[in-house]
Amino acid sequence: MIRPLTALLTLCLLVPAVLAAPAAKRPASWCEEQWRAQAPDYLQRNDFNGLLARWQQLAPECRGTVAWESRLALVHSSLGDFAKARATLEGIDGLNSEYAWLAELMYLLNDSREHVATGRFDTDYAARLAGSWEEYIKAHPGRPEGYRELGSLHMLQGRYAEAVANLEKATAADSQVWLVFRDLTIGYTELGRYQEALLAAAEATAKRSDLTQDAEFILALGRANAGLGRFELAYKALELIAKLRPEVKGDPQYAATEQFIRAQEKGGKQR
């Protein structure tokens, strides 16, 4: 079960002083700026081992800022070392930092990733997680990340209207904003808002070029184009993903997309 955010705060604040990290040589804002400047290249290449090594090099300057520990936890979590990520967050001394929101965000992300990896992400857990994200949003209404994660959760549940409503509030996120637009592409398509889907797709691919290998994204792009009568582009989307990911042709979603395109094309010819 997810611990309430208040419990996380209490736990971190009660870490004994003897375990406190030494004072950072740089302000937290400087350390967070290093993440924004350096992490995207590693993330684009999915090189989390390289990112871990680079981030650990900043320990002498940034350890103890909360921002540094939070990003370190994210890298550990991305490598599947959920226990180390959790220990990193629980070792933070004092969450009266301006980056308390980041530590809380990483705790919830790590918890949900661990549940997915261990096969414990069921309906009951999803409901509790949604409640935790709603609590997070109330605590940090100015942060877009909570909306992003709640929207992504609704996407997994097929609650597309709610997903889109939250994702639209997350487009100001400066981290993983490509994922927001990727999910919006799919959500808009499912709601029949095809022009908005294509606009979101353009934003997503501009920020993440390897989305051409994302089957769910490309199939949504095919359906959106078909919905607007752009059948040549719709079929090209099918051809692209079948070439890059041949196994997708056995996926029911691929067949459903092909049927949708053909149905839209037939309907257009009959009008």
Secondary structure by P-SEA (a helix, b strand, c coil): ccccaaaaaaaaaacccccccccccccaaaaaaaaaacaaaaaaacaaaaaaaaaaaacccccccaaaaaaaaaaaaaacaaaaaaaaaaacccccccaaaaaaaaaaaaaaaaaaaaccccaaaaaaaaaaaaaaaaaccccaaaaaaaaaaaaaacaaaaaaaaaaaacccccaaaaaaaaaaaaaaaacaaaaaaaaaaaaaaacccccccaaaaaaaaaaaaaacaaaaaaaaaaaaaaacccccccaaaaaaaaaaaaaaaaaaac
